Amino acid sequence: MLPQATPAPIRTAALLAAAAVLLTACGGGTTTTSSAEGGDRADGFPLTLKNCGRTVTVKAPPQRAVSVDQGSTEILLSLGLADRLAGTATWSDPVMKGLEKANAGVERISENRPSSEKVLDKEPDFLSASFASTLAKGGVAPREQFEKLGVPTYISPADCIGKDNSGGGDGARTAPLTMDSVYTEVRELSQVFGVPERGDALVKKLQDRVAKATEGIDGSKASLLYWFSDSKAPYLAGCCGAPGVITRELGAKNVFDDTHDEWPQISWETVADRNPDVLVIGDLSRTMQTAESAEKKIEFLESNPVTKTMDAVKNRRYVLLSGQAMNPTIRTVEGLERVAAGLRDFGLAG
């Protein structure tokens, strides 16, 4: 689920001059396609990647990166790269457990999407994002605006592989998301920063957690609904995004698996008619829409005349997830673990 965009203002002459200095520092000329090799060494550069329809060339491991979405930031922090982050932005949740100390040393330039000026003020040598809309018109700024100034940009493959973002909103899936897209992001970012062995180790850790969470579970008797935000016109998960990964891994059913929209807005009357067994509820710390926190969501569910008669509400079958666990990030694994635990607690694990 994407945060509301902050329009990108026009860059000032002073910022253009600063960016021109950055462009000069990045160098020029012909680059070669290569892979970073060998632990923490900075060999294998320049590195060229195909990313979301663009060719991205990084001439050297970034030293002043800016990550403008929380999911991307948490990958970089998990790779031990806090000292190479000049700033982060766009947060919906507290930082992932275990990363608090690393995150505390990185400047948060905006809770929501920052202006392009704020980003350029950090003199970045690399820019990463979780969503295509973050680095597009109506977001921070289009990718080409930064690339013309010598700042390479990278977007999570999970937001473009098998996904159509042309229709507005949160896009629609043309093919089901898999964790392979998230693992690709981890590996590619570790290559960009010249630490590929860290990426391989993180992917292995995530894969082991998936295997452990799904061991011996059969959720085929359980139907699930994922509610991200808003009580008036709720954003609920369609078939094939991060909630789809969780649902498929557990062998369960998403009651809205008949829509390919990432986060369609659906009436409560339709929700009540489908009457899911379990409600997976986003527990967000942001305050952009109605009913962001799990507490507010549950208060609504148990007082609204349409929803309070649903089986999941009457039996209080709730699983609470961070917003990041409901997006395609490394925390999707956290979501899988929690939903699996919920199914076991509710006697719906087979």
C-alpha positions, 0 to 999 in steps of 0.5 A: 500500500503506497503512501500519499504522494508529495508533489515534487517542487521545482529545483532551485538554481543552487541545487542544480549547481550542487547536483552538477558538482555531483555529476562531475564527481561521478565521472563519465565515459563508457562503462562495462557490465560486471558483477561485484565479486568477493565479500566486502571488496569494491571490485566488479565496478562499474556495475550495470543492472537492468532495473524496472525497464531502465539500465542503471550503471553504478561506477563505484559502491555508494557512500552517500545513498538515500533510500526514499521508502522504508522497505528499501531502507530496511534492506540496506540496514539489514545488509549493514550499510547504515554508515553509507546512508545519508538519509531515509524517508517515507515510513509507515511503521517503527523500524524492524526489530534488531535494526533500531541502533543502525537506524538511529544513526541515519537521518530521516529527511521526511516521514512521508515522501520528501521533495526533490530538494530535500533529497538533493540536499544530502548530495546522494550518489545513489537513490533507492525506492520500493515503489515505482510511484515514489520515483515518478511524476507526483512522487519525489521526482521522476527517475530521469530527473536524478539520472540526468544529474548523475544519481543512479536510481533503483526501484524494487523489482517486486513493484514492476515484475509482473505488475502494471502501474499505468492505471493509477492507484496501487497498480494491478498484478499481471502475475502473482508476486513471489519472494524471488523478486524480494530476494533479487532486490536484496542480492542486487542492492548488495552487489551495488554496494560491493557486499554480495556475500552479505546479500546471499547470507540475508537471502538464506536467512529469509528462506530458512524462516519461510521454511520454518514458518510453513513446516507442517501447516495446511491452511486450506480450511481458512479464508483470509482478508487483509485490511491495510488502511482506511475505514470509510473505503477500506484498502483490502488486498487483491490476489497477488501481491505480498498478501498473496505470497503469504496466503499461497505459502500457507495453502489458505484462501484470500476472499478477494483473490478474484481481483488483481488490483494490488489494494482495491477499495471494497465496500464493507457490505461486500466484505461481510458477504464474503465473511472471512475466517480470519482478518489480517489487520495492518497496524500502522503508526502513520496518521494519513488516513482513517483507522491506521492503527490496529486498535482503531481498526478493531474498534471500528469492526466491533462497533460497525453494524455491518462488520460486527456480525462477521464470524472473524469479528465475533470470534476475535480472529485477528492477526496484526501485521506492520504495514511493511509486512503487508508490502513486498519487502523482507518483512513479508516473511515476518507477515508469513510467520505471524499469519501462520502462528495465528492459524495455529492459534485459531485451530485452522492450521490443518 
